[in-house]
Amino acid sequence: MSTSDPRPNKNERRDAARDKARQLREEQRKKDRRNRFVLQGSLILVTLAIVAIVAIAIYSAIKPPAPGPLNMLSDGIKIGEGFHATLTPALQPSEEPVPSASNEPADVLDIRVYVDYMCPVCGNFEKANADQIKQLVRDGAATLEIHPVAILDRLSMGTKYSSRASNAAACVANFSPNNFFDFSAILFQQQPEEGSAGLDDDTLVELAKEVGVSKFTNISSCIREQTFKDWVKASTDRFTNNPIPDAAPQPDPKGTPTIVVNGQLYQYTTDQQGAFDPQEFASFLVQVLGANYSESSVPSPSPSPSSSSSSSP
């Protein structure tokens, strides 16, 4: 029987403890280094992300604003005989709108309307007078210049429908101007209620397709990307803050619809339900042109609508 003791002696136990402590310290140092590298890498990534966000914000703030839509140099698009648009260059960001030239011959009515596609009063004016205006424009007896503005964004549950609809109209003016008359009309035919979310972008795209626009792919992208949203804001600010060009008297207060015919403001009235009398507008057209315009030149107006409305200043 061996008398040797297999257990480590005191010195061996002390040395083993020291080795174990060294291993633990080395592992801790490695772990600390790994954590330090991870932390430094995370800080670098966070810093790069912050720099990128700041750079994007700065670029967005200083990038030059885009020009407005083609064919809306006056902030509106002028539609003439056969529903053909007057073609103009785009309004550049540093420029002021250029009022459209007076009609020649002078007995062609010059009708200008400023509308918000969410505005129920605008919708009621359209219902009452669309047929007679359409006949006048088709026959060459009048031009119609439509100025879309966006003053009712606050009444579309956060979707900014007024701005989106005005942008959609600008897209059509830019890419398919001869379809603008029909597109503007269908926006009123499908007008959402004030205070609702309004039509979504997919529906606006489908309405453009329904009226047969050319360059549909371009218009679809323009609507979805809100290509002319800066112009919409700028043109709305001009409408809100500046006098209406060549209009007397000036509307007070200013709101939509604002209708000017041959430089004269149409000071309309509505019934208790907010409906317009189309004969009143027909009589105003006769009054504007006086002896140069006869009652027979005004088409028979459609019956006055009975739908309700609210003022939209």
Secondary structure, DSSP 8 states (H G I E B T S, - for coil): ------S--HHHHHHHHHHHHHHHHHHHHHHHHHHHHHHHHHHHHHHHHHHHHHHHHHHHHHS------TT-TTSSEEE-GGG-B-------TTS--------SSTTSEEEEEEE-TT-HHHHHHHHHHHHHHHHHHHTTSEEEEEEE----GGGSTTS-HHHHHHHHHHHHHHH-GGGHHHHHHHHHHT---TTS----HHHHHHHHHHTT-SSHHHHHHHHHHTTTHHHHHHHHHHHHHS--TT-BS--SS--B-EEEETTEE------TTS---HHHHHHHHHHHHGGGS-GGGS-------------B-
